[in-house]
Amino acid sequence: MVYIPPSHTDRAAEVGLKRRQPDLSRHLSAEARARLPNPIKSIWKAAQVKPGTINMGNGDPHHTLYPVSEMNFIVPSIDEHDPVQAWREGTGEQQIIASYKDEPCALSLRTAMAYGAGSGLQHVREALANLNDRIHAPPKHTVSLSLGNADALTKCFRLLGDPGDSFLCEEFTFSAMTNAALPLGIDWVPIRMDKDGLVPSDMERILSNWNEAVQGKRPHVLYTIPCSQNPTGSTLSLERRRQIYQIARDWDVIILEDDPYFFLQYDLDVRPSTIEQYGFTRAMAEVLPRSFLSMDYDGRVMRLDSFSKILAPGMRLGWVTSNDFLAEKLDMLTDSSSQHPHGLGQAFIAELLGNQGWGVDGFMKWVNSLCREYERRRNLFMEVFRREVSSTGLASAEVPQSGMFVWIKVNLDRHTRYRVMETSTVPGGPISNTAELMDELFRKLLDCGLVMMPASTFAIVDRTGRATNDSHIADRVNYFRATFVGTDETIENGLTIFGRGLEEFFCY
Ligand SMILES: Cc1ncc(COP(=O)(O)O)c(C=O)c1O
């Protein structure tokens, strides 16, 4: 079968959507509405339009005085059959990718090292827009670079959130980010999850039962991690994504699609014939999950991608794909704060994705090879887990389809000191001693030399640091987040300690 990427019209028909662009201005925070463009950047942008324009306006140091003329990176050769394995084993060829100030290359260091625009350098944005088009085929969207998803998210919170606003999110989530929104006066409303992630009917329940007179403005933003949800490791099915997008349309909600694990998918049926005929990008596009962005006819999705998990977290580079209106507001924020992502990283990405580097297809070959290595580690983790942990009957885990995390359920109800009461002393508070026992177990494992992330770390809290008052979340924190990205030895030793620690804790 030949893969023909669905056109935008086909996709609109598929999800039963009519083309329309809602007015998104109501979603902007007071800060975003009040922000004026950085006037110097506006003139700088005008100076870029006509080549050869003499710019005597900007305080940009002259490129002849930059103390660097060339930058070389040694990277794995992408011609290897399995580049990640060859790189790990040290058996593969290497490739040098170079950026120059005064010689031809994809992105001259003259440009990369100069001041730029908040959205990032055109060259890099185009390469990423090309990748986006081939993977998501998004209806009319713009790419802006970020310093990774943490940077992008915190900017999006400022762009969309006013003090007193409520945003929706998964009930266990990447608290580093949700906590960052609390000082802005944003409250989080947790949506229930099951083993397959966010439950759409609970999102609908929250929005339809919302009483603005009592609860304030109805939530107008959903923050979600659709692939390898951090911490639960769940990946949303296509059916759920469609339902969530439809609910977002019905209630006019913006979706912040934080997807740093999108490219790390396992058990993929990538077809060798497609690779041979059309290359890795199309072969991967056929089997990667459908993003919210790919369904986004309203321009209500801000999709956040990052190089952190597929190249290296210290790169501090990512990209935001959003509707032109929101992209412009985001770029204005960047123009007047961090200015733009660093030139060295942008130069590296430009060369890596360019003709002298891996190219976009080579990059996707790397991603494909990386998936196979992480899939091997996940399989090893699950095998050792079955042997050392599940066999005790004291904990269990689902096999994650993507990303880096396994969400381990501890069967606390088998503990002799586990207690459940009729009612809680605090409205919405705990009716069991789950949180205390998990805290004890965490400390015991730490004494044994093992750290697992307790679920309580990821439970949504309010601005005082307490659990939101109608969630009974403390009764559902009998989970640990563990990662399988480490070495085989770490996996073997860590899970052996875990199994024994559990047995001692349960006094078997
Ligand atoms: C769900 C999620 N969002 C955002 C981030 C931050 O990513 P970045 O390194 O791109 O800032 C992480 C990192 O672990 C994450 O798990």
The ligand as a MOL file (V3000), in Angstrom:
LIG
                    3D

  0  0  0     0  0            999 V3000
M  V30 BEGIN CTAB
M  V30 COUNTS 16 16 0 0 0
M  V30 BEGIN ATOM
M  V30 1 C 6.3480 16.2940 30.2520 0
M  V30 2 C 7.5840 17.1340 30.1960 0
M  V30 3 N 7.4890 18.3980 29.7810 0
M  V30 4 C 8.5700 19.2000 29.7030 0
M  V30 5 C 9.8050 18.7460 30.0630 0
M  V30 6 C 10.9600 19.6830 29.9580 0
M  V30 7 O 11.5630 19.4660 28.7040 0
M  V30 8 P 12.7520 20.3740 28.1340 0
M  V30 9 O 14.0340 19.7050 28.5030 0
M  V30 10 O 12.5060 20.3810 26.6630 0
M  V30 11 O 12.6320 21.7160 28.7360 0
M  V30 12 C 9.9680 17.4300 30.5170 0
M  V30 13 C 11.2680 16.9290 30.9510 0
M  V30 14 O 11.4560 15.9430 31.5850 0
M  V30 15 C 8.8090 16.6000 30.5870 0
M  V30 16 O 8.8670 15.3340 30.9970 0
M  V30 END ATOM
M  V30 BEGIN BOND
M  V30 1 1 1 2
M  V30 2 1 2 3
M  V30 3 2 2 15
M  V30 4 2 3 4
M  V30 5 1 4 5
M  V30 6 1 5 6
M  V30 7 2 5 12
M  V30 8 1 6 7
M  V30 9 1 7 8
M  V30 10 2 8 9
M  V30 11 1 8 10
M  V30 12 1 8 11
M  V30 13 1 12 13
M  V30 14 1 12 15
M  V30 15 2 13 14
M  V30 16 1 15 16
M  V30 END BOND
M  V30 END CTAB
M  END
